[in-house]
Amino acid sequence: MGKPLFYEILEKPATSCAIGICSAIWFYIQKSNIGYSHVGLSYEAAMVEGHYWRIITSAFSHISVLHLVFNISALWSLGVVEQLGHIGLGVEYYLHYTLVLVVLSGMLVVGMYHILIQKFKLEYFRRVTAVGYSCVVFGWMTILSVKQPSSKLNLFGFLSLPISFAPFESLIFTSIIVPQASFIGHLSGIIVGYAVGWGLIHGMTNYWAVTMLGWTVFVFVFSLKKSGTYDLNFLEIEPVTDPSLPSVRFFAAGNSRSLQMSTSTDAGADLV
């Protein structure tokens, strides 16, 4: 007889939080009638319109309930990573490299689109929109296949796959049962997963994780504000220049420079 669900949640806190976030966002999307175009990642949106925030929103958003159920099922099984602290994995490792997988796999998706469009002239990929947590799921499948090749991946409670082949078996499986699934998105997760598993990407500490998270939040908010997609007036920065104070101007005069003070109320600080 297995452990009660409550105890399993306590043993997989990060996994449980990720599942809860994805499920809550799916519920909100369904209630608000939000579509792919509002939250998904596409070449046009990211590279042309500068919607870099979509790298994050696309990862945690699901439109299809079948896609959500597949990701939740696989993610729950992969939560065993949090229980493998004795081999160098564990909760901290899981959190650090989940952030890496979310950011780098999203960037790799856009990079692949760029190559396919610019190098191979496949204009179709300008319109492809990726959405879902699959990049992270496939990344963890791959990392676990390198770190713990004897493990099993359980899907839907009845399908068990050897973790060594799970990334590519799941790639084929999802392409069959979910035809709209992003092959490039899943492949990006696998590539980043191998880079982490083989040690090409390594050395994440709490300091670097917090630094990366800080920059991710900054770019997310800045691009969201710049895109004008959502009203973020509370982020407006008021000018700090006091018009009542004199400004300083430098004027070139031959080979020398002269300094002039101005008390005009509409004068700014200019360097010439």
C-alpha positions in Angstrom: 0.0 0.0 0.0 1.4 3.4 -1.0 2.0 6.4 1.1 -0.9 8.9 1.7 -1.0 11.7 -0.8 -0.3 14.3 1.9 3.1 12.7 2.8 4.1 12.5 -0.9 3.3 16.2 -1.3 5.6 16.9 1.7 8.3 14.8 0.1 7.9 16.7 -3.3 7.3 20.3 -2.2 8.7 22.0 -5.4 7.0 19.6 -7.7 3.7 20.0 -5.9 4.0 23.8 -6.2 4.8 23.6 -9.9 1.8 21.4 -10.5 -0.4 23.7 -8.4 0.7 26.8 -10.4 0.2 25.1 -13.8 -3.3 23.9 -12.7 -4.3 27.3 -11.3 -3.2 29.0 -14.4 -5.0 26.5 -16.6 -8.2 27.1 -14.6 -7.8 30.9 -14.9 -7.2 30.6 -18.7 -10.4 28.5 -19.1 -12.5 30.8 -17.0 -11.2 33.9 -18.8 -11.3 32.4 -22.4 -7.7 33.2 -23.0 -6.1 31.7 -26.1 -2.7 30.7 -27.3 -2.0 34.1 -28.8 -2.4 35.8 -25.4 0.2 33.8 -23.5 2.1 31.6 -26.0 5.7 32.0 -27.3 6.1 32.7 -31.0 8.9 34.1 -33.1 7.0 37.2 -34.2 5.9 38.0 -30.6 9.3 37.5 -29.0 11.8 38.7 -31.7 9.8 41.3 -33.6 7.4 42.7 -30.9 9.8 42.2 -28.0 7.4 40.2 -25.8 10.2 38.4 -23.9 7.8 37.9 -21.0 6.1 35.1 -23.1 9.1 32.8 -22.4 7.7 32.6 -18.8 4.0 32.8 -19.4 4.1 30.2 -22.1 5.9 27.7 -19.9 3.3 27.7 -17.2 0.2 28.0 -19.4 -1.8 25.1 -20.9 -4.8 25.3 -23.2 -5.5 21.6 -23.7 -6.5 19.6 -20.7 -4.9 16.5 -22.1 -1.6 18.3 -22.4 -1.9 19.5 -18.8 -2.7 16.0 -17.5 0.3 14.5 -19.4 2.6 17.1 -18.0 1.3 16.8 -14.4 1.5 13.0 -14.5 5.1 13.0 -15.8 6.1 15.8 -13.5 4.8 14.0 -10.5 6.8 11.0 -11.3 9.9 13.1 -12.0 9.5 14.6 -8.5 11.7 11.8 -7.3 14.6 14.1 -8.1 13.7 16.0 -4.9 14.3 12.8 -2.9 17.7 12.0 -4.3 19.8 14.4 -2.2 22.2 11.6 -1.4 23.4 11.5 -5.1 23.8 15.3 -5.4 20.2 16.1 -6.5 17.4 17.1 -4.0 15.0 20.0 -3.6 17.6 22.8 -3.9 19.0 21.2 -7.1 15.5 20.8 -8.4 14.6 24.5 -7.9 17.9 25.7 -9.3 17.7 23.8 -12.6 14.0 24.2 -13.0 14.7 27.9 -13.4 17.5 27.1 -15.9 15.2 24.8 -17.9 12.4 27.3 -18.0 14.6 30.2 -19.3 17.1 28.4 -21.5 14.7 26.1 -23.2 12.4 29.0 -24.0 15.3 30.9 -25.5 16.4 27.9 -27.4 12.9 27.5 -28.9 13.1 31.1 -30.2 16.6 30.4 -31.5 15.5 27.4 -33.4 12.6 29.3 -34.9 15.1 32.0 -36.0 17.3 29.4 -37.8 14.4 27.7 -39.5 13.0 31.1 -40.7 16.2 32.9 -41.6 18.4 30.0 -42.8 15.9 27.6 -44.3 13.2 30.1 -45.2 10.4 28.2 -43.4 8.1 31.1 -42.9 5.5 28.8 -41.3 7.5 29.0 -38.0 6.8 32.7 -37.7 3.2 31.8 -36.8 3.9 28.7 -34.6 3.0 29.4 -30.9 4.5 27.2 -28.2 2.7 26.8 -24.8 3.0 24.4 -21.9 5.4 23.1 -19.3 6.7 20.3 -21.5 10.1 21.9 -22.0 10.8 21.5 -18.3 9.2 18.0 -18.1 11.4 16.7 -21.0 14.4 18.5 -19.5 14.0 16.6 -16.1 13.4 13.3 -17.9 16.7 13.8 -19.7 18.6 14.9 -16.5 17.2 11.9 -14.6 18.1 9.5 -17.5 21.7 10.7 -17.1 21.9 10.8 -13.3 19.7 7.8 -12.4 19.4 5.6 -15.5 17.7 2.7 -13.6 14.7 4.8 -12.7 11.2 4.4 -14.2 8.9 7.1 -15.5 5.2 6.5 -14.7 2.6 8.1 -16.9 -1.2 8.2 -16.1 -0.6 5.7 -13.2 -0.4 2.7 -15.5 2.3 3.3 -18.2 5.9 2.8 -17.0 8.8 3.7 -19.2 12.6 3.1 -18.6 13.9 6.6 -17.9 16.9 6.0 -20.2 14.6 6.0 -23.2 11.8 8.1 -21.7 12.7 11.5 -23.3 12.5 10.2 -26.9 9.7 7.7 -26.2 7.6 10.5 -24.7 8.5 12.7 -27.6 7.0 10.2 -30.0 4.1 9.4 -27.7 3.0 13.1 -27.2 3.3 13.7 -30.9 0.7 10.9 -31.5 -1.8 11.7 -28.7 -1.4 15.5 -28.9 -0.8 16.3 -32.5 -0.6 20.1 -31.7 2.3 19.4 -29.2 5.4 21.4 -30.0 8.2 19.1 -31.2 10.7 21.9 -31.1 9.7 22.8 -27.6 10.1 19.2 -26.4 13.4 18.9 -28.2 14.7 22.1 -26.7 13.9 20.7 -23.2 15.9 17.5 -24.1 18.9 19.5 -25.3 19.1 21.7 -22.2 18.5 18.6 -20.1 21.5 16.8 -21.6 23.6 20.0 -21.1 22.7 20.0 -17.4 23.0 16.2 -17.0 26.4 16.0 -18.7 27.7 18.9 -16.7 28.0 21.4 -19.6 25.7 23.7 -17.5 26.6 23.4 -13.9 27.7 25.3 -10.8 24.3 26.7 -9.9 24.3 27.9 -6.3 21.8 29.9 -4.3 23.6 33.1 -5.2 23.5 32.4 -8.9 20.0 31.1 -8.8 18.8 34.3 -7.0 20.7 36.4 -9.4 19.3 34.6 -12.4 15.8 34.9 -10.9 16.3 38.6 -10.3 17.3 39.3 -14.0 14.5 37.1 -15.2 11.9 39.1 -13.2 13.5 42.3 -14.4 13.4 41.4 -18.1 9.9 40.0 -17.6 8.5 43.2 -16.0 10.4 45.5 -18.4 9.3 43.7 -21.6 5.7 43.5 -20.2 5.7 47.2 -19.5 7.3 48.1 -22.9 5.0 45.9 -24.9 1.9 47.7 -23.5 0.0 44.4 -23.3 -1.0 45.0 -19.7 -1.5 48.3 -17.9 1.4 48.7 -15.5 1.0 52.4 -14.7 2.1 51.7 -11.1 5.6 51.1 -12.5 5.9 54.7 -13.9 9.1 56.4 -12.6 8.6 60.1 -11.8 11.3 62.5 -13.0 13.7 63.5 -10.2 14.9 66.8 -11.8 13.9 69.9 -9.8 13.1 72.6 -12.4 13.8 75.3 -9.8 17.5 74.4 -9.6 20.0 75.8 -12.1 21.3 73.6 -14.8 24.8 73.4 -16.1 25.7 73.7 -19.8 29.1 73.2 -21.4 29.7 75.2 -24.6 32.7 74.6 -27.0 34.6 77.7 -27.8 37.4 77.1 -30.2 39.8 74.7 -28.5 38.5 75.5 -25.0 35.2 75.0 -23.2 33.2 77.6 -21.2 30.8 76.9 -18.4 27.4 78.6 -18.2 24.8 78.5 -15.5 21.1 78.7 -16.5 18.2 79.4 -14.1 15.5 78.9 -16.7 12.7 76.8 -15.4 12.4 74.6 -18.4 16.1 74.0 -18.9 17.4 70.4 -18.6 20.9 69.1 -18.0 22.7 68.7 -21.4 26.3 67.7 -22.1 27.4 69.1 -25.5 
